[in-house]
Amino acid sequence: MDVQSASSVVLQALTQAASQDTAVLKPAEEQLRQWETQPGFYTVLLSIFNNHMLDVNVRWLAVLYFKNGIDRYWRRVAPHALSEEEKASLRAGLITNFNEPVNQIATQIAVLIAKVARLDCPRQWPELIPVLLESVKVQDILRQHRALLTFYHVTKTLASKRLAADRRLFQDLASSIYGFTCSLWNHHTDSYLQELQAGHQDAALSSLERTLLSLKVLRKLTVHGFVEPHKNMEVMGFLSAVFERLKQFLECCRLVGPGSVCREKLEKTVILYTKVLLDFLEHHPYPFIPLIQRSLEFTVTYVFTDVGEGLVFERFIVQCMSLIKMIVRNDAYRPDKNVDESNAETLEAHRIKSAFFTPPTLAEIGTRLVSKYFLLTQEEVAMWEEDPESFAVEETGGDSWKYSLRPCTEVLFLDIFHNYSATLTPVLLQMVHNLQGPSDVDDPAQLLLKDSVYNAVGLAAYELFDSVDFDQWFSNQLLAELQVSHNRYKVIRRRVIWLIGQWISVKFKSELRPLLYESFLSLMQDPDLVVRIETATTLKLAVDDFEFRTEQFLPYLESIFALLFQLLQQVSDCDTKMQILHVVSCVIERVSTQIRPYVACLVQYLPVLWKQSEEHNMLRCAILTTLIHLVQLGVGVCARVSQGLGAESRNLYPFLLPVIHLSTDVCLPPHVYLLEDGLELWLVTLENCPAITPELLRIFQNMTALLELSSENVKTCFQIISAYIYLSATEFLQNYAEALCRSFCDLLKDITMEGQVQVLKVVEVAVKVSPVLASQTFQPLFPLVFRGVLDGERYPVVMSTYLGVVGRVLLQNSCFFRTFLMQMAMELNQEVDHLLGSMIEMWVDRMDNITQPERRKLSSLALLSLLPSDSSVVQDKFCGIINISVEALHDVMTEDRETGTLKDCMLMNHLEEPKLSDDEEPPTEQDKRRKLLLLQDPVHTVSLQQFVYEKLTSQQALLGEGSFQALMETVDSEIVRQLQEFLQGL
């Protein structure tokens, strides 16, 4: 591409690509895409975005196309890679001047220079850093800023490289430029402070921006540029200076009013200083040890004393608390139990921490955390009143809550309490003691303080196990506080029920649970929505607890479930509905079949809720979970009326099956969220369905694409396929045999050993359920299985599965097996008898790979089914067949206690209905189908002892006495003796 002639053409295409008209935009984008690989294209782009006279949108697009081209074509090994000559020219052009007037374009140019630097600096681009260092010294404000911006992005990119050689190069760079960068940072910082004191706002803002950029560079150099930073005086000098600069910048907050651009930049700079300390501590805990004392003094002074009043802001407090937390919990500062085994650095760090965290200091920190930072703010109280649902969601961990001050203070409180519980426990208990008895509803400050103290007691529940008699506290005070109905006392009602939830799995007597359930009934009818939502959350914790007893809960089940359902309908926010629905699911799961009489209303409501939650996939996940529990209980999933539900719950399929179809259709976007739960619902629906329906059969159309995904859900997919086979093998295989076999063949080409086993288990189930149809369906798979047997598959689990499949076919569809054997003989160009002999020989040799008694008996039955035979090959392998049979007899023969004779323990002659306790779930429809199948399975209907006797008798009749005795003499005498013992009395 000729640069001079192409410039106008490319400029026109970029102009069209910036158009809002898709008819103009699309052809231009296609044209630009074709030019991406043309020599000279990026030189033209460079000339366009460096031309400040052109339209900003066009120049912006030119930068983006250039930046994307670096990712695709800059590397020498890339297809259509740029020539070295053009790259050299582009590198030179990128750093010719730093005078871009548009901030957004300047940032993008800095980023693309950094991308080139990542690939070429310093080897192919040694002049980059020197040019940048010279450019940041110029007097021109704009050029200086743009050079600093580029310097930062280059440093950031080079610091992110992780190969050892690249890290060494960056460390060399850091050593050579660190002193200069420190001087630059000090210069711009002093300039900012001087300009601010003089009242020159614009000049101050300009200096502050350059201070921020130079500090960003120093952060990367300090954290990633030195292996042993504590040995570098400049590094440690900079880190020590950070504390003084932080104090200066915090004082500047008095001079700069809130809400201004300068204030925003000022706060960003303060935060960046704290990030320098946090990053250095994270990457260099031992070199940080000399800074522990100053860090703790600084953070505690500004956050936990009056010094910080009027200076600190929320994000700064969060950063300070994070710094304290990282020092307190740092493993590098924690001595071993055997102190003599700890290194000197660790002991020094521990000494500094112990000297700082004296009992008075800890008491002050603990008290301030609870009495100041745990308090509900005015904004939170207002949110509670105006939007209770949003408040409830935020308090239980909403997105904005995660990044706010409250969770940070709670984590710090827990870390400090855990490490210094002996000192802090009496402090907290004294705060509790000071607030004993009901609080004055006319004193909001006392109510909020009690809320904070109870919050602390709940968070520290495990630490307070030996110090608090929670059962007595619950009975003597907390229960009474739950009964105070005044509207202003809702803060305490809500906190107390939360507190109980924190302690219920720590220390809560089972005898007190009925009293708690009574409280649930009252609080679920509380006038305040937040209290009701918190009660539901605590209910989940109570029901999900190890000590939960169904019989204690049953007297309250109907009322509580009705109130839960009422709450589910009352709330409107999807996150809240999801939260309540999780509680509903948990209750259903724990009380099992006892819930059946009460779920009719829920079954009717779920279709409505599903429709309302079209844009909220996580709520739909909760609905799927609830449906899974309902279906497992046999609620409304079949054509008959479920127990206790009445006629309105007849057949949930019109809702259930479309839900399954939507959730498991990989062509629809919601499957990303719903697939796992959708597959589980599909499976339990099949397992609990008494008969196949056309609609249920039709859903299987989704399975082919699911198997192609080969995701972590593939095991559930195999279970679903097996469930269809158990449910209605004939209809299922007639409809989907070809597609299913094709999917299995594709899977077996590229699947793990475990995956192969799962596929073949499905095939084995199919042959067991429908021998003739399944043999025909999966015939294309059998050559793979047969070759695996002949080759002696080295993985025992796979070999065992191969033999299970072959055994089923041989035993249950012998005609097909003979035909298949002839086909394999033709393919392998071998005699049928030779092939059969090789199979038997390998089977006998690998019998030890089979560990399940059922499969071992199956192998014996399958090989015995070859008798009687006058085939020389079968007679040649007779000894091995008898050996396997005797091994299997040892596995299955047990003594009958009544008669004292041996019997086959695997025989089943009738279907026994097990007696279930109240806590046990009844068998699913699939469980019943499996048991019925057992009554048709030769493994469970044919006596191995009798089968061996009959086959040997038939063989004797075929060969005659003499020849048969000669055949028996090929068997080891000890094996013969054991065989005779098993066959006594027949």
BELHURA-V326942 format. One record per residue. N is the residue number from 0. SS is DSSP state (hx for helix, st for strand, lp for the rest). Layout:
n:N ss:SS
n:N ss:SS
//
This chain:
n:0 ss:lp
n:1 ss:lp
n:2 ss:hx
n:3 ss:hx
n:4 ss:hx
n:5 ss:hx
n:6 ss:hx
n:7 ss:hx
n:8 ss:hx
n:9 ss:hx
n:10 ss:hx
n:11 ss:hx
n:12 ss:hx
n:13 ss:hx
n:14 ss:hx
n:15 ss:hx
n:16 ss:hx
n:17 ss:lp
n:18 ss:lp
n:19 ss:lp
n:20 ss:lp
n:21 ss:hx
n:22 ss:hx
n:23 ss:hx
n:24 ss:hx
n:25 ss:hx
n:26 ss:hx
n:27 ss:hx
n:28 ss:hx
n:29 ss:hx
n:30 ss:hx
n:31 ss:hx
n:32 ss:hx
n:33 ss:hx
n:34 ss:hx
n:35 ss:lp
n:36 ss:lp
n:37 ss:lp
n:38 ss:lp
n:39 ss:lp
n:40 ss:hx
n:41 ss:hx
n:42 ss:hx
n:43 ss:hx
n:44 ss:hx
n:45 ss:hx
n:46 ss:hx
n:47 ss:hx
n:48 ss:hx
n:49 ss:lp
n:50 ss:lp
n:51 ss:lp
n:52 ss:lp
n:53 ss:lp
n:54 ss:lp
n:55 ss:hx
n:56 ss:hx
n:57 ss:hx
n:58 ss:hx
n:59 ss:hx
n:60 ss:hx
n:61 ss:hx
n:62 ss:hx
n:63 ss:hx
n:64 ss:hx
n:65 ss:hx
n:66 ss:hx
n:67 ss:hx
n:68 ss:hx
n:69 ss:hx
n:70 ss:hx
n:71 ss:hx
n:72 ss:hx
n:73 ss:lp
n:74 ss:lp
n:75 ss:lp
n:76 ss:lp
n:77 ss:lp
n:78 ss:lp
n:79 ss:lp
n:80 ss:lp
n:81 ss:lp
n:82 ss:lp
n:83 ss:hx
n:84 ss:hx
n:85 ss:hx
n:86 ss:hx
n:87 ss:hx
n:88 ss:hx
n:89 ss:hx
n:90 ss:hx
n:91 ss:hx
n:92 ss:hx
n:93 ss:hx
n:94 ss:lp
n:95 ss:lp
n:96 ss:lp
n:97 ss:lp
n:98 ss:lp
n:99 ss:lp
n:100 ss:lp
n:101 ss:lp
n:102 ss:hx
n:103 ss:hx
n:104 ss:hx
n:105 ss:hx
n:106 ss:hx
n:107 ss:hx
n:108 ss:hx
n:109 ss:hx
n:110 ss:hx
n:111 ss:hx
n:112 ss:hx
n:113 ss:hx
n:114 ss:hx
n:115 ss:hx
n:116 ss:hx
n:117 ss:hx
n:118 ss:hx
n:119 ss:hx
n:120 ss:lp
n:121 ss:lp
n:122 ss:lp
n:123 ss:lp
n:124 ss:lp
n:125 ss:lp
n:126 ss:hx
n:127 ss:hx
n:128 ss:hx
n:129 ss:hx
n:130 ss:hx
n:131 ss:hx
n:132 ss:hx
n:133 ss:hx
n:134 ss:hx
n:135 ss:lp
n:136 ss:lp
n:137 ss:lp
n:138 ss:lp
n:139 ss:lp
n:140 ss:hx
n:141 ss:hx
n:142 ss:hx
n:143 ss:hx
n:144 ss:hx
n:145 ss:hx
n:146 ss:hx
n:147 ss:hx
n:148 ss:hx
n:149 ss:hx
n:150 ss:hx
n:151 ss:hx
n:152 ss:hx
n:153 ss:hx
n:154 ss:hx
n:155 ss:hx
n:156 ss:hx
n:157 ss:hx
n:158 ss:hx
n:159 ss:lp
n:160 ss:lp
n:161 ss:lp
n:162 ss:lp
n:163 ss:hx
n:164 ss:hx
n:165 ss:hx
n:166 ss:hx
n:167 ss:hx
n:168 ss:hx
n:169 ss:hx
n:170 ss:hx
n:171 ss:hx
n:172 ss:hx
n:173 ss:hx
n:174 ss:hx
n:175 ss:hx
n:176 ss:hx
n:177 ss:hx
n:178 ss:hx
n:179 ss:hx
n:180 ss:hx
n:181 ss:hx
n:182 ss:hx
n:183 ss:hx
n:184 ss:hx
n:185 ss:hx
n:186 ss:hx
n:187 ss:hx
n:188 ss:hx
n:189 ss:hx
n:190 ss:hx
n:191 ss:hx
n:192 ss:hx
n:193 ss:hx
n:194 ss:hx
n:195 ss:hx
n:196 ss:hx
n:197 ss:hx
n:198 ss:lp
n:199 ss:lp
n:200 ss:hx
n:201 ss:hx
n:202 ss:hx
n:203 ss:hx
n:204 ss:hx
n:205 ss:hx
n:206 ss:hx
n:207 ss:hx
n:208 ss:hx
n:209 ss:hx
n:210 ss:hx
n:211 ss:hx
n:212 ss:hx
n:213 ss:hx
n:214 ss:hx
n:215 ss:hx
n:216 ss:hx
n:217 ss:hx
n:218 ss:hx
n:219 ss:hx
n:220 ss:hx
n:221 ss:hx
n:222 ss:hx
n:223 ss:hx
n:224 ss:lp
n:225 ss:lp
n:226 ss:lp
n:227 ss:lp
n:228 ss:hx
n:229 ss:hx
n:230 ss:hx
n:231 ss:lp
n:232 ss:hx
n:233 ss:hx
n:234 ss:hx
n:235 ss:hx
n:236 ss:hx
n:237 ss:hx
n:238 ss:hx
n:239 ss:hx
n:240 ss:hx
n:241 ss:hx
n:242 ss:hx
n:243 ss:hx
n:244 ss:hx
n:245 ss:hx
n:246 ss:hx
n:247 ss:hx
n:248 ss:hx
n:249 ss:hx
n:250 ss:hx
n:251 ss:hx
n:252 ss:hx
n:253 ss:hx
n:254 ss:hx
n:255 ss:lp
n:256 ss:lp
n:257 ss:lp
n:258 ss:lp
n:259 ss:lp
n:260 ss:hx
n:261 ss:hx
n:262 ss:hx
n:263 ss:hx
n:264 ss:hx
n:265 ss:hx
n:266 ss:hx
n:267 ss:hx
n:268 ss:hx
n:269 ss:hx
n:270 ss:hx
n:271 ss:hx
n:272 ss:hx
n:273 ss:hx
n:274 ss:hx
n:275 ss:hx
n:276 ss:hx
n:277 ss:hx
n:278 ss:hx
n:279 ss:hx
n:280 ss:hx
n:281 ss:hx
n:282 ss:hx
n:283 ss:lp
n:284 ss:lp
n:285 ss:lp
n:286 ss:lp
n:287 ss:lp
n:288 ss:hx
n:289 ss:hx
n:290 ss:hx
n:291 ss:hx
n:292 ss:hx
n:293 ss:hx
n:294 ss:hx
n:295 ss:hx
n:296 ss:hx
n:297 ss:hx
n:298 ss:hx
n:299 ss:hx
n:300 ss:hx
n:301 ss:hx
n:302 ss:hx
n:303 ss:hx
n:304 ss:lp
n:305 ss:hx
n:306 ss:hx
n:307 ss:hx
n:308 ss:lp
n:309 ss:lp
n:310 ss:lp
n:311 ss:lp
n:312 ss:lp
n:313 ss:hx
n:314 ss:hx
n:315 ss:hx
n:316 ss:hx
n:317 ss:hx
n:318 ss:hx
n:319 ss:hx
n:320 ss:hx
n:321 ss:hx
n:322 ss:hx
n:323 ss:hx
n:324 ss:hx
n:325 ss:hx
n:326 ss:hx
n:327 ss:hx
n:328 ss:hx
n:329 ss:lp
n:330 ss:hx
n:331 ss:hx
n:332 ss:hx
n:333 ss:lp
n:334 ss:lp
n:335 ss:lp
n:336 ss:lp
n:337 ss:lp
n:338 ss:hx
n:339 ss:hx
n:340 ss:hx
n:341 ss:lp
n:342 ss:lp
n:343 ss:hx
n:344 ss:hx
n:345 ss:hx
n:346 ss:hx
n:347 ss:hx
n:348 ss:hx
n:349 ss:hx
n:350 ss:hx
n:351 ss:hx
n:352 ss:hx
n:353 ss:hx
n:354 ss:hx
n:355 ss:hx
n:356 ss:lp
n:357 ss:lp
n:358 ss:hx
n:359 ss:hx
n:360 ss:hx
n:361 ss:hx
n:362 ss:hx
n:363 ss:hx
n:364 ss:hx
n:365 ss:hx
n:366 ss:hx
n:367 ss:hx
n:368 ss:hx
n:369 ss:hx
n:370 ss:hx
n:371 ss:hx
n:372 ss:hx
n:373 ss:lp
n:374 ss:lp
n:375 ss:lp
n:376 ss:lp
n:377 ss:hx
n:378 ss:hx
n:379 ss:hx
n:380 ss:hx
n:381 ss:hx
n:382 ss:hx
n:383 ss:hx
n:384 ss:hx
n:385 ss:hx
n:386 ss:lp
n:387 ss:hx
n:388 ss:hx
n:389 ss:hx
n:390 ss:hx
n:391 ss:hx
n:392 ss:hx
n:393 ss:hx
n:394 ss:hx
n:395 ss:lp
n:396 ss:lp
n:397 ss:lp
n:398 ss:hx
n:399 ss:hx
n:400 ss:hx
n:401 ss:hx
n:402 ss:lp
n:403 ss:lp
n:404 ss:hx
n:405 ss:hx
n:406 ss:hx
n:407 ss:hx
n:408 ss:hx
n:409 ss:hx
n:410 ss:hx
n:411 ss:hx
n:412 ss:hx
n:413 ss:hx
n:414 ss:hx
n:415 ss:hx
n:416 ss:hx
n:417 ss:hx
n:418 ss:hx
n:419 ss:lp
n:420 ss:hx
n:421 ss:hx
n:422 ss:hx
n:423 ss:hx
n:424 ss:hx
n:425 ss:hx
n:426 ss:hx
n:427 ss:hx
n:428 ss:hx
n:429 ss:hx
n:430 ss:hx
n:431 ss:hx
n:432 ss:hx
n:433 ss:hx
n:434 ss:lp
n:435 ss:lp
n:436 ss:lp
n:437 ss:lp
n:438 ss:lp
n:439 ss:lp
n:440 ss:lp
n:441 ss:lp
n:442 ss:lp
n:443 ss:hx
n:444 ss:hx
n:445 ss:hx
n:446 ss:hx
n:447 ss:hx
n:448 ss:hx
n:449 ss:hx
n:450 ss:hx
n:451 ss:hx
n:452 ss:hx
n:453 ss:hx
n:454 ss:hx
n:455 ss:hx
n:456 ss:hx
n:457 ss:hx
n:458 ss:hx
n:459 ss:lp
n:460 ss:lp
n:461 ss:lp
n:462 ss:lp
n:463 ss:lp
n:464 ss:lp
n:465 ss:lp
n:466 ss:lp
n:467 ss:lp
n:468 ss:lp
n:469 ss:hx
n:470 ss:hx
n:471 ss:hx
n:472 ss:hx
n:473 ss:hx
n:474 ss:hx
n:475 ss:hx
n:476 ss:hx
n:477 ss:hx
n:478 ss:hx
n:479 ss:hx
n:480 ss:hx
n:481 ss:hx
n:482 ss:lp
n:483 ss:lp
n:484 ss:lp
n:485 ss:lp
n:486 ss:hx
n:487 ss:hx
n:488 ss:hx
n:489 ss:hx
n:490 ss:hx
n:491 ss:hx
n:492 ss:hx
n:493 ss:hx
n:494 ss:hx
n:495 ss:hx
n:496 ss:hx
n:497 ss:hx
n:498 ss:hx
n:499 ss:hx
n:500 ss:hx
n:501 ss:hx
n:502 ss:hx
n:503 ss:lp
n:504 ss:lp
n:505 ss:lp
n:506 ss:lp
n:507 ss:lp
n:508 ss:lp
n:509 ss:hx
n:510 ss:hx
n:511 ss:hx
n:512 ss:hx
n:513 ss:hx
n:514 ss:hx
n:515 ss:hx
n:516 ss:hx
n:517 ss:hx
n:518 ss:hx
n:519 ss:hx
n:520 ss:hx
n:521 ss:hx
n:522 ss:hx
n:523 ss:lp
n:524 ss:lp
n:525 ss:lp
n:526 ss:lp
n:527 ss:lp
n:528 ss:hx
n:529 ss:hx
n:530 ss:hx
n:531 ss:hx
n:532 ss:hx
n:533 ss:hx
n:534 ss:hx
n:535 ss:hx
n:536 ss:hx
n:537 ss:hx
n:538 ss:hx
n:539 ss:hx
n:540 ss:hx
n:541 ss:hx
n:542 ss:hx
n:543 ss:lp
n:544 ss:lp
n:545 ss:lp
n:546 ss:lp
n:547 ss:lp
n:548 ss:lp
n:549 ss:hx
n:550 ss:hx
n:551 ss:hx
n:552 ss:hx
n:553 ss:hx
n:554 ss:hx
n:555 ss:hx
n:556 ss:hx
n:557 ss:hx
n:558 ss:hx
n:559 ss:hx
n:560 ss:hx
n:561 ss:hx
n:562 ss:hx
n:563 ss:hx
n:564 ss:hx
n:565 ss:hx
n:566 ss:hx
n:567 ss:hx
n:568 ss:hx
n:569 ss:hx
n:570 ss:lp
n:571 ss:lp
n:572 ss:lp
n:573 ss:hx
n:574 ss:hx
n:575 ss:hx
n:576 ss:hx
n:577 ss:hx
n:578 ss:hx
n:579 ss:hx
n:580 ss:hx
n:581 ss:hx
n:582 ss:hx
n:583 ss:hx
n:584 ss:hx
n:585 ss:hx
n:586 ss:hx
n:587 ss:hx
n:588 ss:hx
n:589 ss:hx
n:590 ss:hx
n:591 ss:hx
n:592 ss:hx
n:593 ss:hx
n:594 ss:hx
n:595 ss:hx
n:596 ss:hx
n:597 ss:hx
n:598 ss:lp
n:599 ss:hx
n:600 ss:hx
n:601 ss:hx
n:602 ss:hx
n:603 ss:hx
n:604 ss:hx
n:605 ss:hx
n:606 ss:hx
n:607 ss:hx
n:608 ss:hx
n:609 ss:hx
n:610 ss:hx
n:611 ss:hx
n:612 ss:lp
n:613 ss:lp
n:614 ss:lp
n:615 ss:lp
n:616 ss:hx
n:617 ss:hx
n:618 ss:hx
n:619 ss:hx
n:620 ss:hx
n:621 ss:hx
n:622 ss:hx
n:623 ss:hx
n:624 ss:hx
n:625 ss:hx
n:626 ss:hx
n:627 ss:hx
n:628 ss:hx
n:629 ss:hx
n:630 ss:hx
n:631 ss:hx
n:632 ss:lp
n:633 ss:lp
n:634 ss:lp
n:635 ss:lp
n:636 ss:lp
n:637 ss:lp
n:638 ss:lp
n:639 ss:lp
n:640 ss:lp
n:641 ss:lp
n:642 ss:lp
n:643 ss:lp
n:644 ss:lp
n:645 ss:lp
n:646 ss:hx
n:647 ss:hx
n:648 ss:hx
n:649 ss:lp
n:650 ss:lp
n:651 ss:lp
n:652 ss:hx
n:653 ss:hx
n:654 ss:hx
n:655 ss:hx
n:656 ss:hx
n:657 ss:hx
n:658 ss:hx
n:659 ss:hx
n:660 ss:hx
n:661 ss:hx
n:662 ss:hx
n:663 ss:lp
n:664 ss:lp
n:665 ss:lp
n:666 ss:lp
n:667 ss:lp
n:668 ss:lp
n:669 ss:lp
n:670 ss:hx
n:671 ss:hx
n:672 ss:hx
n:673 ss:hx
n:674 ss:hx
n:675 ss:hx
n:676 ss:hx
n:677 ss:hx
n:678 ss:hx
n:679 ss:hx
n:680 ss:hx
n:681 ss:hx
n:682 ss:hx
n:683 ss:hx
n:684 ss:hx
n:685 ss:hx
n:686 ss:hx
n:687 ss:lp
n:688 ss:lp
n:689 ss:lp
n:690 ss:lp
n:691 ss:lp
n:692 ss:lp
n:693 ss:hx
n:694 ss:hx
n:695 ss:hx
n:696 ss:hx
n:697 ss:hx
n:698 ss:hx
n:699 ss:hx
n:700 ss:hx
n:701 ss:hx
n:702 ss:hx
n:703 ss:hx
n:704 ss:hx
n:705 ss:hx
n:706 ss:hx
n:707 ss:hx
n:708 ss:hx
n:709 ss:lp
n:710 ss:lp
n:711 ss:lp
n:712 ss:lp
n:713 ss:hx
n:714 ss:hx
n:715 ss:hx
n:716 ss:hx
n:717 ss:hx
n:718 ss:hx
n:719 ss:hx
n:720 ss:hx
n:721 ss:hx
n:722 ss:hx
n:723 ss:hx
n:724 ss:hx
n:725 ss:hx
n:726 ss:hx
n:727 ss:hx
n:728 ss:hx
n:729 ss:hx
n:730 ss:hx
n:731 ss:hx
n:732 ss:hx
n:733 ss:hx
n:734 ss:hx
n:735 ss:hx
n:736 ss:hx
n:737 ss:hx
n:738 ss:hx
n:739 ss:hx
n:740 ss:hx
n:741 ss:hx
n:742 ss:hx
n:743 ss:hx
n:744 ss:hx
n:745 ss:hx
n:746 ss:hx
n:747 ss:hx
n:748 ss:hx
n:749 ss:lp
n:750 ss:lp
n:751 ss:lp
n:752 ss:hx
n:753 ss:hx
n:754 ss:hx
n:755 ss:hx
n:756 ss:hx
n:757 ss:hx
n:758 ss:hx
n:759 ss:hx
n:760 ss:hx
n:761 ss:hx
n:762 ss:hx
n:763 ss:hx
n:764 ss:hx
n:765 ss:hx
n:766 ss:hx
n:767 ss:hx
n:768 ss:hx
n:769 ss:lp
n:770 ss:hx
n:771 ss:hx
n:772 ss:hx
n:773 ss:hx
n:774 ss:hx
n:775 ss:hx
n:776 ss:hx
n:777 ss:lp
n:778 ss:hx
n:779 ss:hx
n:780 ss:hx
n:781 ss:hx
n:782 ss:hx
n:783 ss:hx
n:784 ss:hx
n:785 ss:hx
n:786 ss:hx
n:787 ss:hx
n:788 ss:hx
n:789 ss:hx
n:790 ss:lp
n:791 ss:lp
n:792 ss:lp
n:793 ss:lp
n:794 ss:lp
n:795 ss:hx
n:796 ss:hx
n:797 ss:hx
n:798 ss:hx
n:799 ss:hx
n:800 ss:hx
n:801 ss:hx
n:802 ss:hx
n:803 ss:hx
n:804 ss:hx
n:805 ss:hx
n:806 ss:hx
n:807 ss:hx
n:808 ss:hx
n:809 ss:hx
n:810 ss:hx
n:811 ss:hx
n:812 ss:lp
n:813 ss:hx
n:814 ss:hx
n:815 ss:hx
n:816 ss:hx
n:817 ss:hx
n:818 ss:hx
n:819 ss:hx
n:820 ss:hx
n:821 ss:hx
n:822 ss:hx
n:823 ss:hx
n:824 ss:hx
n:825 ss:hx
n:826 ss:hx
n:827 ss:hx
n:828 ss:lp
n:829 ss:lp
n:830 ss:lp
n:831 ss:hx
n:832 ss:hx
n:833 ss:hx
n:834 ss:hx
n:835 ss:hx
n:836 ss:hx
n:837 ss:hx
n:838 ss:hx
n:839 ss:hx
n:840 ss:hx
n:841 ss:hx
n:842 ss:hx
n:843 ss:hx
n:844 ss:hx
n:845 ss:lp
n:846 ss:hx
n:847 ss:hx
n:848 ss:hx
n:849 ss:lp
n:850 ss:lp
n:851 ss:lp
n:852 ss:hx
n:853 ss:hx
n:854 ss:hx
n:855 ss:hx
n:856 ss:hx
n:857 ss:hx
n:858 ss:hx
n:859 ss:hx
n:860 ss:hx
n:861 ss:hx
n:862 ss:hx
n:863 ss:hx
n:864 ss:lp
n:865 ss:lp
n:866 ss:lp
n:867 ss:lp
n:868 ss:lp
n:869 ss:lp
n:870 ss:lp
n:871 ss:hx
n:872 ss:hx
n:873 ss:hx
n:874 ss:hx
n:875 ss:hx
n:876 ss:lp
n:877 ss:hx
n:878 ss:hx
n:879 ss:hx
n:880 ss:hx
n:881 ss:hx
n:882 ss:hx
n:883 ss:hx
n:884 ss:hx
n:885 ss:hx
n:886 ss:hx
n:887 ss:hx
n:888 ss:hx
n:889 ss:hx
n:890 ss:hx
n:891 ss:hx
n:892 ss:st
n:893 ss:st
n:894 ss:st
n:895 ss:lp
n:896 ss:lp
n:897 ss:lp
n:898 ss:lp
n:899 ss:lp
n:900 ss:lp
n:901 ss:st
n:902 ss:st
n:903 ss:st
n:904 ss:lp
n:905 ss:lp
n:906 ss:lp
n:907 ss:lp
n:908 ss:lp
n:909 ss:lp
n:910 ss:lp
n:911 ss:lp
n:912 ss:lp
n:913 ss:lp
n:914 ss:lp
n:915 ss:lp
n:916 ss:lp
n:917 ss:lp
n:918 ss:lp
n:919 ss:lp
n:920 ss:lp
n:921 ss:lp
n:922 ss:lp
n:923 ss:lp
n:924 ss:hx
n:925 ss:hx
n:926 ss:hx
n:927 ss:hx
n:928 ss:hx
n:929 ss:hx
n:930 ss:hx
n:931 ss:hx
n:932 ss:hx
n:933 ss:hx
n:934 ss:lp
n:935 ss:lp
n:936 ss:lp
n:937 ss:hx
n:938 ss:hx
n:939 ss:hx
n:940 ss:hx
n:941 ss:lp
n:942 ss:lp
n:943 ss:hx
n:944 ss:hx
n:945 ss:hx
n:946 ss:hx
n:947 ss:hx
n:948 ss:hx
n:949 ss:hx
n:950 ss:hx
n:951 ss:hx
n:952 ss:hx
n:953 ss:hx
n:954 ss:hx
n:955 ss:hx
n:956 ss:hx
n:957 ss:hx
n:958 ss:hx
n:959 ss:lp
n:960 ss:hx
n:961 ss:hx
n:962 ss:hx
n:963 ss:hx
n:964 ss:hx
n:965 ss:hx
n:966 ss:hx
n:967 ss:hx
n:968 ss:lp
n:969 ss:lp
n:970 ss:lp
n:971 ss:lp
n:972 ss:hx
n:973 ss:hx
n:974 ss:hx
n:975 ss:hx
n:976 ss:hx
n:977 ss:hx
n:978 ss:hx
n:979 ss:hx
n:980 ss:hx
n:981 ss:hx
n:982 ss:lp
n:983 ss:lp
n:984 ss:lp
n:985 ss:lp
//
